[in-house]
Amino acid sequence: MEKEFVGTCTLCGKSVYCHNGFLEGVVQENHTLVCFACQNKTEEDKSL
Ligand SMILES: [Zn+2]
């Protein structure tokens, strides 16, 4: 399986990889990389 290191999550420091073109996280508008777990937290914070 093709697994490419993209960077580290700016919030939790976890390594974020790209699997066959599928990114494990999200690049935000300010170009910071966050993993899905932290992205979900951010979404929850926004909706509160
Ligand atoms: Zn994270």
mmCIF file of the protein (N, C-alpha, C, O) and its ligand, coordinates in Angstrom:
data_MODEL
# 
_entry.id   MODEL 
# 
loop_
_entity.id 
_entity.type 
_entity.pdbx_number_of_molecules 
1 polymer     1 
2 non-polymer 1 
# 
_entity_poly.entity_id                      1 
_entity_poly.type                           'polypeptide(L)' 
_entity_poly.nstd_linkage                   no 
_entity_poly.nstd_monomer                   no 
_entity_poly.pdbx_seq_one_letter_code       MEKEFVGTCTLCGKSVYCHNGFLEGVVQENHTLVCFACQNKTEEDKSL 
_entity_poly.pdbx_seq_one_letter_code_can   MEKEFVGTCTLCGKSVYCHNGFLEGVVQENHTLVCFACQNKTEEDKSL 
_entity_poly.pdbx_strand_id                 A 
# 
loop_
_entity_poly_seq.entity_id 
_entity_poly_seq.num 
_entity_poly_seq.mon_id 
_entity_poly_seq.hetero 
1 1  MET n 
1 2  GLU n 
1 3  LYS n 
1 4  GLU n 
1 5  PHE n 
1 6  VAL n 
1 7  GLY n 
1 8  THR n 
1 9  CYS n 
1 10 THR n 
1 11 LEU n 
1 12 CYS n 
1 13 GLY n 
1 14 LYS n 
1 15 SER n 
1 16 VAL n 
1 17 TYR n 
1 18 CYS n 
1 19 HIS n 
1 20 ASN n 
1 21 GLY n 
1 22 PHE n 
1 23 LEU n 
1 24 GLU n 
1 25 GLY n 
1 26 VAL n 
1 27 VAL n 
1 28 GLN n 
1 29 GLU n 
1 30 ASN n 
1 31 HIS n 
1 32 THR n 
1 33 LEU n 
1 34 VAL n 
1 35 CYS n 
1 36 PHE n 
1 37 ALA n 
1 38 CYS n 
1 39 GLN n 
1 40 ASN n 
1 41 LYS n 
1 42 THR n 
1 43 GLU n 
1 44 GLU n 
1 45 ASP n 
1 46 LYS n 
1 47 SER n 
1 48 LEU n 
# 
loop_
_struct_asym.id 
_struct_asym.entity_id 
A 1 
B 2 
# 
loop_
_chem_comp.id 
_chem_comp.type 
_chem_comp.mon_nstd_flag 
ALA 'L-peptide linking' y 
ASN 'L-peptide linking' y 
ASP 'L-peptide linking' y 
CYS 'L-peptide linking' y 
GLN 'L-peptide linking' y 
GLU 'L-peptide linking' y 
GLY 'peptide linking'   y 
HIS 'L-peptide linking' y 
LEU 'L-peptide linking' y 
LYS 'L-peptide linking' y 
MET 'L-peptide linking' y 
PHE 'L-peptide linking' y 
SER 'L-peptide linking' y 
THR 'L-peptide linking' y 
TYR 'L-peptide linking' y 
VAL 'L-peptide linking' y 
ZN  non-polymer         . 
# 
_pdbx_entity_nonpoly.entity_id   2 
_pdbx_entity_nonpoly.name        ? 
_pdbx_entity_nonpoly.comp_id     ZN 
# 
_pdbx_nonpoly_scheme.asym_id         B 
_pdbx_nonpoly_scheme.entity_id       2 
_pdbx_nonpoly_scheme.mon_id          ZN 
_pdbx_nonpoly_scheme.ndb_seq_num     1 
_pdbx_nonpoly_scheme.pdb_seq_num     101 
_pdbx_nonpoly_scheme.auth_seq_num    101 
_pdbx_nonpoly_scheme.pdb_mon_id      ZN 
_pdbx_nonpoly_scheme.auth_mon_id     ZN 
_pdbx_nonpoly_scheme.pdb_strand_id   A 
_pdbx_nonpoly_scheme.pdb_ins_code    . 
# 
loop_
_atom_site.group_PDB 
_atom_site.id 
_atom_site.type_symbol 
_atom_site.label_atom_id 
_atom_site.label_alt_id 
_atom_site.label_comp_id 
_atom_site.label_asym_id 
_atom_site.label_entity_id 
_atom_site.label_seq_id 
_atom_site.pdbx_PDB_ins_code 
_atom_site.Cartn_x 
_atom_site.Cartn_y 
_atom_site.Cartn_z 
_atom_site.occupancy 
_atom_site.B_iso_or_equiv 
_atom_site.pdbx_formal_charge 
_atom_site.auth_seq_id 
_atom_site.auth_comp_id 
_atom_site.auth_asym_id 
_atom_site.auth_atom_id 
_atom_site.pdbx_PDB_model_num 
ATOM   1   N  N  . MET A 1 1  ? 0.855   -1.203 0.000  1.00 0.00 ? 1   MET A N  1 
ATOM   2   C  CA . MET A 1 1  ? 0.000   0.000  0.000  1.00 0.00 ? 1   MET A CA 1 
ATOM   3   C  C  . MET A 1 1  ? 0.881   1.240  0.000  1.00 0.00 ? 1   MET A C  1 
ATOM   4   O  O  . MET A 1 1  ? 1.875   1.304  0.724  1.00 0.00 ? 1   MET A O  1 
ATOM   5   N  N  . GLU A 1 2  ? 0.528   2.185  -0.782 1.00 0.00 ? 2   GLU A N  1 
ATOM   6   C  CA . GLU A 1 2  ? 1.304   3.410  -0.878 1.00 0.00 ? 2   GLU A CA 1 
ATOM   7   C  C  . GLU A 1 2  ? 0.932   4.357  0.258  1.00 0.00 ? 2   GLU A C  1 
ATOM   8   O  O  . GLU A 1 2  ? -0.227  4.746  0.408  1.00 0.00 ? 2   GLU A O  1 
ATOM   9   N  N  . LYS A 1 3  ? 1.922   4.715  1.045  1.00 0.00 ? 3   LYS A N  1 
ATOM   10  C  CA . LYS A 1 3  ? 1.687   5.571  2.201  1.00 0.00 ? 3   LYS A CA 1 
ATOM   11  C  C  . LYS A 1 3  ? 2.750   6.662  2.212  1.00 0.00 ? 3   LYS A C  1 
ATOM   12  O  O  . LYS A 1 3  ? 3.942   6.383  2.341  1.00 0.00 ? 3   LYS A O  1 
ATOM   13  N  N  . GLU A 1 4  ? 2.312   7.880  2.079  1.00 0.00 ? 4   GLU A N  1 
ATOM   14  C  CA . GLU A 1 4  ? 3.253   8.991  1.970  1.00 0.00 ? 4   GLU A CA 1 
ATOM   15  C  C  . GLU A 1 4  ? 3.098   9.939  3.156  1.00 0.00 ? 4   GLU A C  1 
ATOM   16  O  O  . GLU A 1 4  ? 1.996   10.392 3.463  1.00 0.00 ? 4   GLU A O  1 
ATOM   17  N  N  . PHE A 1 5  ? 4.209   10.230 3.812  1.00 0.00 ? 5   PHE A N  1 
ATOM   18  C  CA . PHE A 1 5  ? 4.168   11.172 4.939  1.00 0.00 ? 5   PHE A CA 1 
ATOM   19  C  C  . PHE A 1 5  ? 3.935   12.581 4.419  1.00 0.00 ? 5   PHE A C  1 
ATOM   20  O  O  . PHE A 1 5  ? 4.661   13.063 3.550  1.00 0.00 ? 5   PHE A O  1 
ATOM   21  N  N  . VAL A 1 6  ? 2.923   13.231 4.956  1.00 0.00 ? 6   VAL A N  1 
ATOM   22  C  CA . VAL A 1 6  ? 2.565   14.574 4.490  1.00 0.00 ? 6   VAL A CA 1 
ATOM   23  C  C  . VAL A 1 6  ? 3.058   15.628 5.474  1.00 0.00 ? 6   VAL A C  1 
ATOM   24  O  O  . VAL A 1 6  ? 3.582   16.666 5.072  1.00 0.00 ? 6   VAL A O  1 
ATOM   25  N  N  . GLY A 1 7  ? 2.887   15.355 6.760  1.00 0.00 ? 7   GLY A N  1 
ATOM   26  C  CA . GLY A 1 7  ? 3.308   16.323 7.776  1.00 0.00 ? 7   GLY A CA 1 
ATOM   27  C  C  . GLY A 1 7  ? 2.754   15.920 9.122  1.00 0.00 ? 7   GLY A C  1 
ATOM   28  O  O  . GLY A 1 7  ? 2.228   14.819 9.283  1.00 0.00 ? 7   GLY A O  1 
ATOM   29  N  N  . THR A 1 8  ? 2.873   16.805 10.081 1.00 0.00 ? 8   THR A N  1 
ATOM   30  C  CA . THR A 1 8  ? 2.339   16.521 11.408 1.00 0.00 ? 8   THR A CA 1 
ATOM   31  C  C  . THR A 1 8  ? 1.171   17.444 11.709 1.00 0.00 ? 8   THR A C  1 
ATOM   32  O  O  . THR A 1 8  ? 1.129   18.592 11.268 1.00 0.00 ? 8   THR A O  1 
ATOM   33  N  N  . CYS A 1 9  ? 0.226   16.916 12.469 1.00 0.00 ? 9   CYS A N  1 
ATOM   34  C  CA . CYS A 1 9  ? -0.921  17.705 12.897 1.00 0.00 ? 9   CYS A CA 1 
ATOM   35  C  C  . CYS A 1 9  ? -0.428  18.857 13.770 1.00 0.00 ? 9   CYS A C  1 
ATOM   36  O  O  . CYS A 1 9  ? 0.341   18.648 14.709 1.00 0.00 ? 9   CYS A O  1 
ATOM   37  N  N  . THR A 1 10 ? -0.871  20.066 13.459 1.00 0.00 ? 10  THR A N  1 
ATOM   38  C  CA . THR A 1 10 ? -0.412  21.235 14.212 1.00 0.00 ? 10  THR A CA 1 
ATOM   39  C  C  . THR A 1 10 ? -1.048  21.292 15.597 1.00 0.00 ? 10  THR A C  1 
ATOM   40  O  O  . THR A 1 10 ? -0.575  22.031 16.460 1.00 0.00 ? 10  THR A O  1 
ATOM   41  N  N  . LEU A 1 11 ? -2.108  20.527 15.820 1.00 0.00 ? 11  LEU A N  1 
ATOM   42  C  CA . LEU A 1 11 ? -2.798  20.563 17.106 1.00 0.00 ? 11  LEU A CA 1 
ATOM   43  C  C  . LEU A 1 11 ? -2.309  19.482 18.064 1.00 0.00 ? 11  LEU A C  1 
ATOM   44  O  O  . LEU A 1 11 ? -2.052  19.772 19.232 1.00 0.00 ? 11  LEU A O  1 
ATOM   45  N  N  . CYS A 1 12 ? -2.173  18.231 17.591 1.00 0.00 ? 12  CYS A N  1 
ATOM   46  C  CA . CYS A 1 12 ? -1.786  17.137 18.488 1.00 0.00 ? 12  CYS A CA 1 
ATOM   47  C  C  . CYS A 1 12 ? -0.401  16.574 18.177 1.00 0.00 ? 12  CYS A C  1 
ATOM   48  O  O  . CYS A 1 12 ? 0.130   15.784 18.956 1.00 0.00 ? 12  CYS A O  1 
ATOM   49  N  N  . GLY A 1 13 ? 0.189   16.969 17.049 1.00 0.00 ? 13  GLY A N  1 
ATOM   50  C  CA . GLY A 1 13 ? 1.534   16.518 16.711 1.00 0.00 ? 13  GLY A CA 1 
ATOM   51  C  C  . GLY A 1 13 ? 1.599   15.134 16.094 1.00 0.00 ? 13  GLY A C  1 
ATOM   52  O  O  . GLY A 1 13 ? 2.692   14.607 15.883 1.00 0.00 ? 13  GLY A O  1 
ATOM   53  N  N  . LYS A 1 14 ? 0.448   14.531 15.799 1.00 0.00 ? 14  LYS A N  1 
ATOM   54  C  CA . LYS A 1 14 ? 0.398   13.206 15.191 1.00 0.00 ? 14  LYS A CA 1 
ATOM   55  C  C  . LYS A 1 14 ? 0.843   13.270 13.726 1.00 0.00 ? 14  LYS A C  1 
ATOM   56  O  O  . LYS A 1 14 ? 0.576   14.249 13.029 1.00 0.00 ? 14  LYS A O  1 
ATOM   57  N  N  . SER A 1 15 ? 1.520   12.217 13.273 1.00 0.00 ? 15  SER A N  1 
ATOM   58  C  CA . SER A 1 15 ? 1.943   12.159 11.878 1.00 0.00 ? 15  SER A CA 1 
ATOM   59  C  C  . SER A 1 15 ? 0.732   11.937 10.977 1.00 0.00 ? 15  SER A C  1 
ATOM   60  O  O  . SER A 1 15 ? -0.104  11.076 11.249 1.00 0.00 ? 15  SER A O  1 
ATOM   61  N  N  . VAL A 1 16 ? 0.647   12.711 9.913  1.00 0.00 ? 16  VAL A N  1 
ATOM   62  C  CA . VAL A 1 16 ? -0.463  12.587 8.977  1.00 0.00 ? 16  VAL A CA 1 
ATOM   63  C  C  . VAL A 1 16 ? 0.088   12.049 7.660  1.00 0.00 ? 16  VAL A C  1 
ATOM   64  O  O  . VAL A 1 16 ? 1.047   12.588 7.109  1.00 0.00 ? 16  VAL A O  1 
ATOM   65  N  N  . TYR A 1 17 ? -0.533  10.977 7.165  1.00 0.00 ? 17  TYR A N  1 
ATOM   66  C  CA . TYR A 1 17 ? -0.087  10.324 5.942  1.00 0.00 ? 17  TYR A CA 1 
ATOM   67  C  C  . TYR A 1 17 ? -1.142  10.437 4.848  1.00 0.00 ? 17  TYR A C  1 
ATOM   68  O  O  . TYR A 1 17 ? -2.307  10.750 5.094  1.00 0.00 ? 17  TYR A O  1 
ATOM   69  N  N  . CYS A 1 18 ? -0.683  10.169 3.636  1.00 0.00 ? 18  CYS A N  1 
ATOM   70  C  CA . CYS A 1 18 ? -1.579  10.114 2.491  1.00 0.00 ? 18  CYS A CA 1 
ATOM   71  C  C  . CYS A 1 18 ? -1.596  8.676  1.980  1.00 0.00 ? 18  CYS A C  1 
ATOM   72  O  O  . CYS A 1 18 ? -0.555  8.155  1.580  1.00 0.00 ? 18  CYS A O  1 
ATOM   73  N  N  . HIS A 1 19 ? -2.758  8.029  1.987  1.00 0.00 ? 19  HIS A N  1 
ATOM   74  C  CA . HIS A 1 19 ? -2.895  6.655  1.522  1.00 0.00 ? 19  HIS A CA 1 
ATOM   75  C  C  . HIS A 1 19 ? -3.509  6.638  0.126  1.00 0.00 ? 19  HIS A C  1 
ATOM   76  O  O  . HIS A 1 19 ? -4.680  6.975  -0.053 1.00 0.00 ? 19  HIS A O  1 
ATOM   77  N  N  . ASN A 1 20 ? -2.709  6.244  -0.854 1.00 0.00 ? 20  ASN A N  1 
ATOM   78  C  CA . ASN A 1 20 ? -3.220  6.144  -2.226 1.00 0.00 ? 20  ASN A CA 1 
ATOM   79  C  C  . ASN A 1 20 ? -4.006  7.392  -2.636 1.00 0.00 ? 20  ASN A C  1 
ATOM   80  O  O  . ASN A 1 20 ? -5.055  7.294  -3.273 1.00 0.00 ? 20  ASN A O  1 
ATOM   81  N  N  . GLY A 1 21 ? -3.493  8.551  -2.268 1.00 0.00 ? 21  GLY A N  1 
ATOM   82  C  CA . GLY A 1 21 ? -4.148  9.804  -2.641 1.00 0.00 ? 21  GLY A CA 1 
ATOM   83  C  C  . GLY A 1 21 ? -5.174  10.282 -1.638 1.00 0.00 ? 21  GLY A C  1 
ATOM   84  O  O  . GLY A 1 21 ? -5.713  11.379 -1.777 1.00 0.00 ? 21  GLY A O  1 
ATOM   85  N  N  . PHE A 1 22 ? -5.457  9.462  -0.613 1.00 0.00 ? 22  PHE A N  1 
ATOM   86  C  CA . PHE A 1 22 ? -6.431  9.877  0.404  1.00 0.00 ? 22  PHE A CA 1 
ATOM   87  C  C  . PHE A 1 22 ? -5.694  10.425 1.617  1.00 0.00 ? 22  PHE A C  1 
ATOM   88  O  O  . PHE A 1 22 ? -4.969  9.693  2.291  1.00 0.00 ? 22  PHE A O  1 
ATOM   89  N  N  . LEU A 1 23 ? -5.878  11.705 1.893  1.00 0.00 ? 23  LEU A N  1 
ATOM   90  C  CA . LEU A 1 23 ? -5.192  12.359 2.997  1.00 0.00 ? 23  LEU A CA 1 
ATOM   91  C  C  . LEU A 1 23 ? -5.918  12.074 4.317  1.00 0.00 ? 23  LEU A C  1 
ATOM   92  O  O  . LEU A 1 23 ? -7.140  12.187 4.412  1.00 0.00 ? 23  LEU A O  1 
ATOM   93  N  N  . GLU A 1 24 ? -5.123  11.699 5.335  1.00 0.00 ? 24  GLU A N  1 
ATOM   94  C  CA . GLU A 1 24 ? -5.684  11.363 6.661  1.00 0.00 ? 24  GLU A CA 1 
ATOM   95  C  C  . GLU A 1 24 ? -6.137  12.592 7.437  1.00 0.00 ? 24  GLU A C  1 
ATOM   96  O  O  . GLU A 1 24 ? -6.709  12.464 8.519  1.00 0.00 ? 24  GLU A O  1 
ATOM   97  N  N  . GLY A 1 25 ? -5.897  13.736 6.917  1.00 0.00 ? 25  GLY A N  1 
ATOM   98  C  CA . GLY A 1 25 ? -6.272  14.958 7.635  1.00 0.00 ? 25  GLY A CA 1 
ATOM   99  C  C  . GLY A 1 25 ? -6.754  16.019 6.670  1.00 0.00 ? 25  GLY A C  1 
ATOM   100 O  O  . GLY A 1 25 ? -7.132  15.726 5.535  1.00 0.00 ? 25  GLY A O  1 
ATOM   101 N  N  . VAL A 1 26 ? -6.736  17.253 7.136  1.00 0.00 ? 26  VAL A N  1 
ATOM   102 C  CA . VAL A 1 26 ? -7.255  18.359 6.341  1.00 0.00 ? 26  VAL A CA 1 
ATOM   103 C  C  . VAL A 1 26 ? -6.260  19.520 6.378  1.00 0.00 ? 26  VAL A C  1 
ATOM   104 O  O  . VAL A 1 26 ? -5.707  19.849 7.427  1.00 0.00 ? 26  VAL A O  1 
ATOM   105 N  N  . VAL A 1 27 ? -6.047  20.129 5.217  1.00 0.00 ? 27  VAL A N  1 
ATOM   106 C  CA . VAL A 1 27 ? -5.250  21.349 5.173  1.00 0.00 ? 27  VAL A CA 1 
ATOM   107 C  C  . VAL A 1 27 ? -6.218  22.524 5.270  1.00 0.00 ? 27  VAL A C  1 
ATOM   108 O  O  . VAL A 1 27 ? -7.101  22.692 4.428  1.00 0.00 ? 27  VAL A O  1 
ATOM   109 N  N  . GLN A 1 28 ? -6.037  23.325 6.299  1.00 0.00 ? 28  GLN A N  1 
ATOM   110 C  CA . GLN A 1 28 ? -6.974  24.407 6.561  1.00 0.00 ? 28  GLN A CA 1 
ATOM   111 C  C  . GLN A 1 28 ? -6.657  25.635 5.723  1.00 0.00 ? 28  GLN A C  1 
ATOM   112 O  O  . GLN A 1 28 ? -5.648  25.688 5.020  1.00 0.00 ? 28  GLN A O  1 
ATOM   113 N  N  . GLU A 1 29 ? -7.553  26.631 5.814  1.00 0.00 ? 29  GLU A N  1 
ATOM   114 C  CA . GLU A 1 29 ? -7.410  27.843 5.003  1.00 0.00 ? 29  GLU A CA 1 
ATOM   115 C  C  . GLU A 1 29 ? -6.089  28.558 5.271  1.00 0.00 ? 29  GLU A C  1 
ATOM   116 O  O  . GLU A 1 29 ? -5.532  29.198 4.378  1.00 0.00 ? 29  GLU A O  1 
ATOM   117 N  N  . ASN A 1 30 ? -5.590  28.450 6.501  1.00 0.00 ? 30  ASN A N  1 
ATOM   118 C  CA . ASN A 1 30 ? -4.316  29.092 6.838  1.00 0.00 ? 30  ASN A CA 1 
ATOM   119 C  C  . ASN A 1 30 ? -3.124  28.180 6.555  1.00 0.00 ? 30  ASN A C  1 
ATOM   120 O  O  . ASN A 1 30 ? -2.015  28.437 7.022  1.00 0.00 ? 30  ASN A O  1 
ATOM   121 N  N  . HIS A 1 31 ? -3.362  27.104 5.782  1.00 0.00 ? 31  HIS A N  1 
ATOM   122 C  CA . HIS A 1 31 ? -2.322  26.180 5.316  1.00 0.00 ? 31  HIS A CA 1 
ATOM   123 C  C  . HIS A 1 31 ? -1.720  25.328 6.434  1.00 0.00 ? 31  HIS A C  1 
ATOM   124 O  O  . HIS A 1 31 ? -0.652  24.743 6.255  1.00 0.00 ? 31  HIS A O  1 
ATOM   125 N  N  . THR A 1 32 ? -2.391  25.252 7.578  1.00 0.00 ? 32  THR A N  1 
ATOM   126 C  CA . THR A 1 32 ? -1.928  24.341 8.617  1.00 0.00 ? 32  THR A CA 1 
ATOM   127 C  C  . THR A 1 32 ? -2.586  22.985 8.410  1.00 0.00 ? 32  THR A C  1 
ATOM   128 O  O  . THR A 1 32 ? -3.715  22.891 7.928  1.00 0.00 ? 32  THR A O  1 
ATOM   129 N  N  . LEU A 1 33 ? -1.857  21.935 8.785  1.00 0.00 ? 33  LEU A N  1 
ATOM   130 C  CA . LEU A 1 33 ? -2.332  20.569 8.604  1.00 0.00 ? 33  LEU A CA 1 
ATOM   131 C  C  . LEU A 1 33 ? -2.873  20.036 9.932  1.00 0.00 ? 33  LEU A C  1 
ATOM   132 O  O  . LEU A 1 33 ? -2.206  20.132 10.962 1.00 0.00 ? 33  LEU A O  1 
ATOM   133 N  N  . VAL A 1 34 ? -4.068  19.483 9.905  1.00 0.00 ? 34  VAL A N  1 
ATOM   134 C  CA . VAL A 1 34 ? -4.632  18.871 11.110 1.00 0.00 ? 34  VAL A CA 1 
ATOM   135 C  C  . VAL A 1 34 ? -5.174  17.488 10.766 1.00 0.00 ? 34  VAL A C  1 
ATOM   136 O  O  . VAL A 1 34 ? -5.674  17.267 9.663  1.00 0.00 ? 34  VAL A O  1 
ATOM   137 N  N  . CYS A 1 35 ? -5.073  16.553 11.723 1.00 0.00 ? 35  CYS A N  1 
ATOM   138 C  CA . CYS A 1 35 ? -5.599  15.208 11.511 1.00 0.00 ? 35  CYS A CA 1 
ATOM   139 C  C  . CYS A 1 35 ? -7.128  15.230 11.630 1.00 0.00 ? 35  CYS A C  1 
ATOM   140 O  O  . CYS A 1 35 ? -7.709  16.219 12.078 1.00 0.00 ? 35  CYS A O  1 
ATOM   141 N  N  . PHE A 1 36 ? -7.769  14.133 11.223 1.00 0.00 ? 36  PHE A N  1 
ATOM   142 C  CA . PHE A 1 36 ? -9.237  14.094 11.238 1.00 0.00 ? 36  PHE A CA 1 
ATOM   143 C  C  . PHE A 1 36 ? -9.794  14.245 12.649 1.00 0.00 ? 36  PHE A C  1 
ATOM   144 O  O  . PHE A 1 36 ? -10.822 14.893 12.845 1.00 0.00 ? 36  PHE A O  1 
ATOM   145 N  N  . ALA A 1 37 ? -9.115  13.645 13.640 1.00 0.00 ? 37  ALA A N  1 
ATOM   146 C  CA . ALA A 1 37 ? -9.598  13.722 15.021 1.00 0.00 ? 37  ALA A CA 1 
ATOM   147 C  C  . ALA A 1 37 ? -9.682  15.176 15.476 1.00 0.00 ? 37  ALA A C  1 
ATOM   148 O  O  . ALA A 1 37 ? -10.674 15.598 16.070 1.00 0.00 ? 37  ALA A O  1 
ATOM   149 N  N  . CYS A 1 38 ? -8.622  15.934 15.188 1.00 0.00 ? 38  CYS A N  1 
ATOM   150 C  CA . CYS A 1 38 ? -8.606  17.343 15.587 1.00 0.00 ? 38  CYS A CA 1 
ATOM   151 C  C  . CYS A 1 38 ? -9.548  18.172 14.716 1.00 0.00 ? 38  CYS A C  1 
ATOM   152 O  O  . CYS A 1 38 ? -10.146 19.136 15.194 1.00 0.00 ? 38  CYS A O  1 
ATOM   153 N  N  . GLN A 1 39 ? -9.680  17.808 13.461 1.00 0.00 ? 39  GLN A N  1 
ATOM   154 C  CA . GLN A 1 39 ? -10.614 18.501 12.577 1.00 0.00 ? 39  GLN A CA 1 
ATOM   155 C  C  . GLN A 1 39 ? -12.032 18.367 13.122 1.00 0.00 ? 39  GLN A C  1 
ATOM   156 O  O  . GLN A 1 39 ? -12.791 19.337 13.129 1.00 0.00 ? 39  GLN A O  1 
ATOM   157 N  N  . ASN A 1 40 ? -12.394 17.158 13.582 1.00 0.00 ? 40  ASN A N  1 
ATOM   158 C  CA . ASN A 1 40 ? -13.720 16.937 14.147 1.00 0.00 ? 40  ASN A CA 1 
ATOM   159 C  C  . ASN A 1 40 ? -13.924 17.781 15.390 1.00 0.00 ? 40  ASN A C  1 
ATOM   160 O  O  . ASN A 1 40 ? -14.998 18.347 15.593 1.00 0.00 ? 40  ASN A O  1 
ATOM   161 N  N  . LYS A 1 41 ? -12.896 17.868 16.221 1.00 0.00 ? 41  LYS A N  1 
ATOM   162 C  CA . LYS A 1 41 ? -12.986 18.695 17.425 1.00 0.00 ? 41  LYS A CA 1 
ATOM   163 C  C  . LYS A 1 41 ? -13.226 20.152 17.052 1.00 0.00 ? 41  LYS A C  1 
ATOM   164 O  O  . LYS A 1 41 ? -14.048 20.839 17.658 1.00 0.00 ? 41  LYS A O  1 
ATOM   165 N  N  . THR A 1 42 ? -12.488 20.610 16.038 1.00 0.00 ? 42  THR A N  1 
ATOM   166 C  CA . THR A 1 42 ? -12.616 21.997 15.597 1.00 0.00 ? 42  THR A CA 1 
ATOM   167 C  C  . THR A 1 42 ? -14.029 22.271 15.101 1.00 0.00 ? 42  THR A C  1 
ATOM   168 O  O  . THR A 1 42 ? -14.606 23.319 15.393 1.00 0.00 ? 42  THR A O  1 
ATOM   169 N  N  . GLU A 1 43 ? -14.586 21.317 14.347 1.00 0.00 ? 43  GLU A N  1 
ATOM   170 C  CA . GLU A 1 43 ? -15.946 21.469 13.841 1.00 0.00 ? 43  GLU A CA 1 
ATOM   171 C  C  . GLU A 1 43 ? -16.939 21.557 15.001 1.00 0.00 ? 43  GLU A C  1 
ATOM   172 O  O  . GLU A 1 43 ? -17.861 22.373 14.970 1.00 0.00 ? 43  GLU A O  1 
ATOM   173 N  N  . GLU A 1 44 ? -16.755 20.728 16.011 1.00 0.00 ? 44  GLU A N  1 
ATOM   174 C  CA . GLU A 1 44 ? -17.648 20.746 17.165 1.00 0.00 ? 44  GLU A CA 1 
ATOM   175 C  C  . GLU A 1 44 ? -17.568 22.085 17.899 1.00 0.00 ? 44  GLU A C  1 
ATOM   176 O  O  . GLU A 1 44 ? -18.579 22.632 18.339 1.00 0.00 ? 44  GLU A O  1 
ATOM   177 N  N  . ASP A 1 45 ? -16.348 22.595 18.020 1.00 0.00 ? 45  ASP A N  1 
ATOM   178 C  CA . ASP A 1 45 ? -16.161 23.870 18.704 1.00 0.00 ? 45  ASP A CA 1 
ATOM   179 C  C  . ASP A 1 45 ? -16.886 24.991 17.973 1.00 0.00 ? 45  ASP A C  1 
ATOM   180 O  O  . ASP A 1 45 ? -17.484 25.871 18.593 1.00 0.00 ? 45  ASP A O  1 
ATOM   181 N  N  . LYS A 1 46 ? -16.824 24.944 16.652 1.00 0.00 ? 46  LYS A N  1 
ATOM   182 C  CA . LYS A 1 46 ? -17.467 25.980 15.838 1.00 0.00 ? 46  LYS A CA 1 
ATOM   183 C  C  . LYS A 1 46 ? -18.985 25.963 16.014 1.00 0.00 ? 46  LYS A C  1 
ATOM   184 O  O  . LYS A 1 46 ? -19.626 27.013 16.071 1.00 0.00 ? 46  LYS A O  1 
ATOM   185 N  N  . SER A 1 47 ? -19.553 24.755 16.101 1.00 0.00 ? 47  SER A N  1 
ATOM   186 C  CA . SER A 1 47 ? -21.002 24.635 16.142 1.00 0.00 ? 47  SER A CA 1 
ATOM   187 C  C  . SER A 1 47 ? -21.572 24.966 17.523 1.00 0.00 ? 47  SER A C  1 
ATOM   188 O  O  . SER A 1 47 ? -22.780 25.152 17.673 1.00 0.00 ? 47  SER A O  1 
ATOM   189 N  N  . LEU A 1 48 ? -20.713 25.038 18.510 1.00 0.00 ? 48  LEU A N  1 
ATOM   190 C  CA . LEU A 1 48 ? -21.202 25.354 19.860 1.00 0.00 ? 48  LEU A CA 1 
ATOM   191 C  C  . LEU A 1 48 ? -21.453 26.849 20.026 1.00 0.00 ? 48  LEU A C  1 
ATOM   192 O  O  . LEU A 1 48 ? -21.866 27.290 21.099 1.00 0.00 ? 48  LEU A O  1 
HETATM 193 ZN ZN . ZN  B 2 .  ? -4.427  16.042 15.522 1.00 0.00 2 101 ZN  A ZN 1 
# 
